[in-house]
């Protein structure tokens, strides 16, 4: 292992020692297998390559203040992978296989878990895809499940600092009644053009509006959107939004802190009334937003200053504290991995 500059890690791929694999064949899942290769031997006609039968998850392991390694809400990730698999007709992965592979991948690569206090974590990427060949458009009969890990820093280079976003009406991330609620690769492929445009304009990412009417806030780049107003945590309701585990956690922590929580349609014009806004997800936890530009309507919405808002900071500190052991885990979200 080469020396890693933990404090200056980007959110990218760093090669680790091992990954874990499992195959679905003849109607059943096999045993977990360990590999030191970071490539896959995939059939040329695999449905994951041709017809988008692919889903993935993202979760993190943290080295805590006490030295213990904590995994955050893995069961929710396992359930979301089940939901994604059912949504695009893949073999359902049992939760015990999901956890067994995640735990094994973390243990085998323990030297890559960043030390406490470095602002970094071990990112865990479970991947499920159709590996069996089909030329006609239909589900595969064979599937492959893979878990690899890599140490990462903040998703946005700014870290926990406010960023700017661009409202887009030119692109849709996902259609109503489509695959937006599932964590499948096609949704992210659909976002690449809009993200490229946002980055070219100096924005961190894009704010999507609903695909049907272009009136309501949907997702915020690769993350969920939330806002604070009148002691209320507000997040959009839509069938095309991926249900974020981080957002679900923040909603609970907001309730714990005495805030009201509203999950409802959020009109884009309502941005003018919000005190704080942010994007939330596993990768970034919370990315506060201090400016949203709506070029089509020639409007600029600003929030606070160059520092995160008070409630966003409170929620961020609480959630990251639970993940690293400086705050009590009163909701049993943490699983300790014995490495």
Number of C-alpha atoms within 10 A of each C-alpha: 8 4 5 12 10 20 15 14 21 17 19 13 12 13 14 20 18 19 24 23 21 21 18 20 15 9 10 12 19 13 11 16 13 17 14 10 11 11 7 10 6 14 14 12 17 23 26 25 16 15 19 16 26 25 26 21 19 16 23 24 28 26 25 20 15 10 12 16 26 21 23 22 19 22 15 15 21 20 16 22 26 20 19 25 23 14 17 17 15 23 23 18 23 13 17 11 17 24 16 12 25 25 20 21 24 29 17 17 19 18 14 22 23 24 19 19 13 14 16 24 27 24 24 22 18 25 19 27 24 30 26 20 20 19 11 10 9 12 21 22 18 21 27 22 24 24 24 24 30 21 26 26 23 21 19 17 15 11 16 19 17 24 24 21 27 26 25 21 18 11 17 19 27 24 16 14 10 12 21 22 22 25 24 25 15 18 20 16 10 14 18 14 14 23 22 14 15 21 14 10 12 12 18 21 26 26 28 28 24 24 18 10 8 16 15 21 26 30 27 23 24 22 27 24 27 27 24 22 14 10 14 16 22 21 24 20 17 21 18 20 24 21 19 20 21 22 21 13 15 24 23 15 18 21 13 10 13 10 18 16 17 16 13 12 16 22 15 18 12 12 18 12 13 17 18 22 29 26 24 26 23 19 21 20 23 32 28 29 27 23 20 22 19 17 12 10 8 7 13 14 18 18 22 17 11 13 15 24 21 13 18 23 16 14 20 21 15 18 22 15 16 21 26 25 21 15 13 14 14 8 11 10 16 20 15 15 17 11 13
